[in-house]
């Protein structure tokens, strides 16, 4: 019989790969068009009536690009829309949220020491927070529509800081950082789906009907596109955070996340200023380095003692009761726990890799699936087999996991 756990792992791999591919396409086109718009030569009286133009060279050819501030005099025969990159990035990202955090709630989403939530409470909070993010952001944009846009960005930053703190109060550190990234990405895709695309459709409809389009639609779309531009780099950082316990497994993870948003602003400010030919504000790089060093310092501060280890959930209980568990506990404690400990004994490690602790039977049962995949099916752990785990011990891990009656994805 085919190993359904392995198949499920490949489903996650496929979803993650799709997410990366579509994110590259979306971020690439977003960065390109922001740079293009800022770099347009607007000091030329163009016969076409365009607002600006730019000549570029790429792939052995030259491109002559013109931008109309509102719209051209008539609708072109063929028009390329940039939308599916954003939509598919969000859809594939949400699929990953379901596969990893909703279906793996016991391991990744809920920590009883943080908030003793039922699986459905955790999932409901997750979904509600994403919806709240768009509603709150869109309301801020409407309230500050005629205000200084810097004031709007400050209000948005305050919202993100508040959500950073909120997520760390209800989810695991890893899930909190991932959700903050999803929260921000949902705002970005919401901008495309609810604002940018509908506004562009209004302009196209006016052109087809022979009406002069209202320039406000283009201005609003550009505002939201600019917001997306500044939010992109923090989202990437947060999406990568699950690989680094220094980011998510600290008492100051919400402050770290907040500072990352500031770094996103400083980095993009330099690029946007440079592309607009308004100078090279190198001070932004100095400020970015300072923020990064503050983040590194915060990550190294002592972690407060958590509540006692919670009782094992249904999945962990099943693995703990399975034949061969006692043998596996001995194997893991002998081959893995010198690194995967609250205070690792392996020289050079200040914290357990990936935040995974394997010192007690309860912890080992809780991490059953990862032990099975990393040290049983594959030989990823221990790295370079530094603790000399034997083939028979790997086989014992496989037999134990399968003895627990695992027939598919954990739920």
PyMOL commands that set and color helices and strands:
alter all, ss='L'
color gray80, all
select helices_A, chain A and resi 4-39+84-102+105-109+119-143+149-170+173-209+215-243+245-248+253-275+283-299+314-321+325-335+353-355+361-366+368-377+383-385+391-403
alter helices_A, ss='H'
color red, helices_A
select strands_A, chain A and resi 52-58+61-67
alter strands_A, ss='S'
color yellow, strands_A
deselect
rebuild
show_as cartoon
